[in-house]
């Protein structure tokens, strides 16, 4: 098979011929149809989620969709032929966190797909069967790549932050892969939503394609919430992860408001004033990925058309490196998708 293989953290993966994977006990082999790529993919290749040289070489890509073509001993044989997508985290499935539906907080984690074991920028991949989530019929493979991260992460945010009907929700970085789906999940919950971004093309996607109010955040100091919100939001989701966006979020929370942080960049800090937080009874929340159950909920939102997959660029497997370069340049509205195999079952190049 062909696979994009990373040999050095911070470098670009290289397209190579690799041996077809075999299913170990408890694992399954997935023939990859498509794999989403976004900023998290680049964080992985840079070594932000693990940079031990002993982990290399590795195939990146965690937002894969494909068909199970083989299962190892102890894996559910009913998975054969199923269209699946994986949970990003390599959870144990047995600790109290996993049993309680908090797989991202697993007490015996094995790392993440695309860093600690091979991911989906390849024609095939072997993964633990417990990580695989069956996808509903009626969703195309490319569109389904957004489910396990770009939609499931907002589903978790909405629950963690308590987004309910009439909530006022502002999303910083709303034109990116997670942001373009965060605004939709918040709207499905009944919230009034404002998307902020610096790219005019992404702002146009928010307003024209998604029907979401949008604001230019290229000069964040001048960015304003809708007048009807009277200067405060109930929930602000920061998908940019800079000191400036965190400070803006804290400053624009209404009484009882929640600032939700999702990025994991190193060395980023923001000032919090306890007196101000107490007087406004405001909260700062970290939100870490999603549960298996939330991936199923995300799949249902996409299946019934409540959330529209926003895919700003598509390419065949051979074009994955160029697409990663566009991700680096913040040049793709929504998610990018690599098509590993064409609908006929043959390889998709481009």
VENHUKA-V741588 format. One record per residue. RES is the residue in three letters. SS is DSSP state (helix for helix, strand for strand, loop for the rest). PSI is psi in whole degrees, 0 to 359 (999 if undefined). Layout:
res->RES ss->SS psi->PSI
res->RES ss->SS psi->PSI
//
This chain:
res->UNK ss->loop psi->167
res->UNK ss->strand psi->145
res->UNK ss->strand psi->146
res->UNK ss->strand psi->116
res->UNK ss->strand psi->129
res->UNK ss->strand psi->125
res->UNK ss->loop psi->347
res->UNK ss->loop psi->130
res->UNK ss->loop psi->132
res->UNK ss->loop psi->347
res->UNK ss->loop psi->179
res->UNK ss->loop psi->143
res->UNK ss->loop psi->160
res->UNK ss->strand psi->136
res->UNK ss->strand psi->122
res->UNK ss->strand psi->164
res->UNK ss->strand psi->134
res->UNK ss->loop psi->160
res->UNK ss->loop psi->142
res->UNK ss->loop psi->137
res->UNK ss->loop psi->152
res->UNK ss->loop psi->145
res->UNK ss->loop psi->116
res->UNK ss->loop psi->168
res->UNK ss->loop psi->133
res->UNK ss->loop psi->3
res->UNK ss->strand psi->169
res->UNK ss->strand psi->148
res->UNK ss->strand psi->129
res->UNK ss->strand psi->127
res->UNK ss->strand psi->115
res->UNK ss->strand psi->127
res->UNK ss->strand psi->319
res->UNK ss->strand psi->156
res->UNK ss->strand psi->125
res->UNK ss->strand psi->150
res->UNK ss->strand psi->143
res->UNK ss->loop psi->197
res->UNK ss->helix psi->327
res->UNK ss->helix psi->324
res->UNK ss->helix psi->317
res->UNK ss->helix psi->324
res->UNK ss->helix psi->320
res->UNK ss->helix psi->313
res->UNK ss->helix psi->335
res->UNK ss->helix psi->345
res->UNK ss->loop psi->13
res->UNK ss->loop psi->338
res->UNK ss->loop psi->16
res->UNK ss->loop psi->123
res->UNK ss->loop psi->27
res->UNK ss->loop psi->123
res->UNK ss->helix psi->336
res->UNK ss->helix psi->346
res->UNK ss->helix psi->346
res->UNK ss->loop psi->153
res->UNK ss->loop psi->156
res->UNK ss->strand psi->151
res->UNK ss->strand psi->120
res->UNK ss->loop psi->176
res->UNK ss->loop psi->110
res->UNK ss->loop psi->350
res->UNK ss->strand psi->51
res->UNK ss->strand psi->154
res->UNK ss->strand psi->135
res->UNK ss->strand psi->185
res->UNK ss->strand psi->134
res->UNK ss->strand psi->124
res->UNK ss->strand psi->351
res->UNK ss->strand psi->149
res->UNK ss->strand psi->147
res->UNK ss->loop psi->176
res->UNK ss->loop psi->134
res->UNK ss->loop psi->349
res->UNK ss->loop psi->152
res->UNK ss->loop psi->115
res->UNK ss->helix psi->341
res->UNK ss->helix psi->349
res->UNK ss->helix psi->338
res->UNK ss->loop psi->127
res->UNK ss->loop psi->355
res->UNK ss->loop psi->144
res->UNK ss->strand psi->125
res->UNK ss->strand psi->163
res->UNK ss->strand psi->150
res->UNK ss->strand psi->153
res->UNK ss->loop psi->134
res->UNK ss->loop psi->320
res->UNK ss->strand psi->138
res->UNK ss->loop psi->83
res->UNK ss->loop psi->159
res->UNK ss->loop psi->330
res->UNK ss->loop psi->2
res->UNK ss->loop psi->341
res->UNK ss->loop psi->173
res->UNK ss->helix psi->328
res->UNK ss->helix psi->313
res->UNK ss->helix psi->316
res->UNK ss->helix psi->336
res->UNK ss->loop psi->10
res->UNK ss->loop psi->25
res->UNK ss->loop psi->56
res->UNK ss->helix psi->324
res->UNK ss->helix psi->343
res->UNK ss->helix psi->21
res->UNK ss->loop psi->136
res->UNK ss->loop psi->347
res->UNK ss->loop psi->61
res->UNK ss->loop psi->150
res->UNK ss->loop psi->11
res->UNK ss->loop psi->209
res->UNK ss->strand psi->154
res->UNK ss->strand psi->136
res->UNK ss->loop psi->355
res->UNK ss->loop psi->305
res->UNK ss->loop psi->350
res->UNK ss->strand psi->163
res->UNK ss->loop psi->145
res->UNK ss->loop psi->205
res->UNK ss->loop psi->7
res->UNK ss->loop psi->63
res->UNK ss->strand psi->171
res->UNK ss->loop psi->336
res->UNK ss->strand psi->157
res->UNK ss->strand psi->144
res->UNK ss->strand psi->129
res->UNK ss->strand psi->157
res->UNK ss->strand psi->133
res->UNK ss->helix psi->329
res->UNK ss->helix psi->340
res->UNK ss->helix psi->344
res->UNK ss->strand psi->135
res->UNK ss->strand psi->125
res->UNK ss->strand psi->139
res->UNK ss->loop psi->148
res->UNK ss->loop psi->156
res->UNK ss->loop psi->154
res->UNK ss->loop psi->1
res->UNK ss->loop psi->125
res->UNK ss->loop psi->152
res->UNK ss->helix psi->315
res->UNK ss->helix psi->315
res->UNK ss->helix psi->326
res->UNK ss->helix psi->344
res->UNK ss->loop psi->338
res->UNK ss->loop psi->345
res->UNK ss->helix psi->308
res->UNK ss->helix psi->345
res->UNK ss->helix psi->299
res->UNK ss->helix psi->334
res->UNK ss->helix psi->319
res->UNK ss->helix psi->323
res->UNK ss->helix psi->313
res->UNK ss->helix psi->325
res->UNK ss->helix psi->317
res->UNK ss->helix psi->318
res->UNK ss->helix psi->314
res->UNK ss->helix psi->321
res->UNK ss->helix psi->317
res->UNK ss->helix psi->323
res->UNK ss->helix psi->355
res->UNK ss->loop psi->45
res->UNK ss->loop psi->120
res->UNK ss->loop psi->172
res->UNK ss->loop psi->137
res->UNK ss->loop psi->359
res->UNK ss->loop psi->147
res->UNK ss->strand psi->114
res->UNK ss->strand psi->125
res->UNK ss->strand psi->137
res->UNK ss->strand psi->118
res->UNK ss->strand psi->127
res->UNK ss->loop psi->38
res->UNK ss->loop psi->347
res->UNK ss->loop psi->357
res->UNK ss->strand psi->187
res->UNK ss->loop psi->312
res->UNK ss->loop psi->320
res->UNK ss->helix psi->318
res->UNK ss->helix psi->340
res->UNK ss->helix psi->334
res->UNK ss->helix psi->316
res->UNK ss->helix psi->326
res->UNK ss->helix psi->318
res->UNK ss->helix psi->319
res->UNK ss->helix psi->320
res->UNK ss->helix psi->321
res->UNK ss->helix psi->326
res->UNK ss->loop psi->354
res->UNK ss->loop psi->11
res->UNK ss->loop psi->156
res->UNK ss->strand psi->131
res->UNK ss->strand psi->139
res->UNK ss->strand psi->127
res->UNK ss->strand psi->130
res->UNK ss->strand psi->136
res->UNK ss->strand psi->167
res->UNK ss->loop psi->349
res->UNK ss->loop psi->120
res->UNK ss->helix psi->325
res->UNK ss->helix psi->321
res->UNK ss->helix psi->323
res->UNK ss->helix psi->323
res->UNK ss->helix psi->320
res->UNK ss->helix psi->316
res->UNK ss->helix psi->313
res->UNK ss->helix psi->312
res->UNK ss->helix psi->314
res->UNK ss->helix psi->327
res->UNK ss->loop psi->351
res->UNK ss->loop psi->30
res->UNK ss->loop psi->137
res->UNK ss->strand psi->137
res->UNK ss->strand psi->151
res->UNK ss->strand psi->139
res->UNK ss->strand psi->123
res->UNK ss->loop psi->20
res->UNK ss->loop psi->331
res->UNK ss->loop psi->89
res->UNK ss->helix psi->331
res->UNK ss->helix psi->340
res->UNK ss->helix psi->356
res->UNK ss->loop psi->136
res->UNK ss->loop psi->149
res->UNK ss->loop psi->163
res->UNK ss->loop psi->144
res->UNK ss->helix psi->326
res->UNK ss->helix psi->343
res->UNK ss->helix psi->353
res->UNK ss->loop psi->41
res->UNK ss->loop psi->3
res->UNK ss->loop psi->147
res->UNK ss->strand psi->152
res->UNK ss->strand psi->323
res->UNK ss->strand psi->131
res->UNK ss->strand psi->124
res->UNK ss->strand psi->118
res->UNK ss->strand psi->106
res->UNK ss->loop psi->6
res->UNK ss->loop psi->313
res->UNK ss->loop psi->41
res->UNK ss->loop psi->161
res->UNK ss->helix psi->325
res->UNK ss->helix psi->317
res->UNK ss->helix psi->324
res->UNK ss->helix psi->317
res->UNK ss->helix psi->318
res->UNK ss->helix psi->317
res->UNK ss->helix psi->315
res->UNK ss->helix psi->321
res->UNK ss->helix psi->339
res->UNK ss->loop psi->17
res->UNK ss->strand psi->137
res->UNK ss->strand psi->174
res->UNK ss->strand psi->131
res->UNK ss->strand psi->7
res->UNK ss->strand psi->160
res->UNK ss->strand psi->124
res->UNK ss->strand psi->123
res->UNK ss->strand psi->125
res->UNK ss->strand psi->135
res->UNK ss->loop psi->342
res->UNK ss->loop psi->158
res->UNK ss->loop psi->29
res->UNK ss->loop psi->142
res->UNK ss->loop psi->149
res->UNK ss->loop psi->14
res->UNK ss->loop psi->130
res->UNK ss->loop psi->151
res->UNK ss->loop psi->149
res->UNK ss->loop psi->130
res->UNK ss->loop psi->127
res->UNK ss->loop psi->110
res->UNK ss->helix psi->319
res->UNK ss->helix psi->314
res->UNK ss->helix psi->318
res->UNK ss->helix psi->321
res->UNK ss->helix psi->313
res->UNK ss->helix psi->329
res->UNK ss->helix psi->354
res->UNK ss->loop psi->48
res->UNK ss->loop psi->163
res->UNK ss->strand psi->147
res->UNK ss->strand psi->123
res->UNK ss->strand psi->135
res->UNK ss->strand psi->142
res->UNK ss->loop psi->121
res->UNK ss->loop psi->102
res->UNK ss->loop psi->226
res->UNK ss->loop psi->166
res->UNK ss->loop psi->168
res->UNK ss->helix psi->318
res->UNK ss->helix psi->323
res->UNK ss->helix psi->332
res->UNK ss->helix psi->319
res->UNK ss->helix psi->318
res->UNK ss->helix psi->320
res->UNK ss->helix psi->318
res->UNK ss->helix psi->321
res->UNK ss->helix psi->321
res->UNK ss->helix psi->319
res->UNK ss->helix psi->318
res->UNK ss->helix psi->318
res->UNK ss->loop psi->7
res->UNK ss->loop psi->10
res->UNK ss->loop psi->329
res->UNK ss->loop psi->128
res->UNK ss->loop psi->124
res->UNK ss->loop psi->129
res->UNK ss->loop psi->105
res->UNK ss->strand psi->113
res->UNK ss->strand psi->346
res->UNK ss->strand psi->142
res->UNK ss->strand psi->148
res->UNK ss->strand psi->161
res->UNK ss->strand psi->175
res->UNK ss->helix psi->322
res->UNK ss->helix psi->339
res->UNK ss->helix psi->11
res->UNK ss->helix psi->320
res->UNK ss->helix psi->318
res->UNK ss->helix psi->322
res->UNK ss->helix psi->320
res->UNK ss->helix psi->325
res->UNK ss->helix psi->322
res->UNK ss->helix psi->325
res->UNK ss->helix psi->317
res->UNK ss->helix psi->324
res->UNK ss->loop psi->6
res->UNK ss->loop psi->41
res->UNK ss->loop psi->4
res->UNK ss->loop psi->115
res->UNK ss->loop psi->138
res->UNK ss->strand psi->215
res->UNK ss->strand psi->152
res->UNK ss->strand psi->151
res->UNK ss->strand psi->133
res->UNK ss->strand psi->122
res->UNK ss->strand psi->110
res->UNK ss->loop psi->325
res->UNK ss->strand psi->139
res->UNK ss->loop psi->168
res->UNK ss->loop psi->335
res->UNK ss->loop psi->349
res->UNK ss->loop psi->349
res->UNK ss->loop psi->169
res->UNK ss->strand psi->146
res->UNK ss->loop psi->119
res->UNK ss->loop psi->157
res->UNK ss->loop psi->999
//
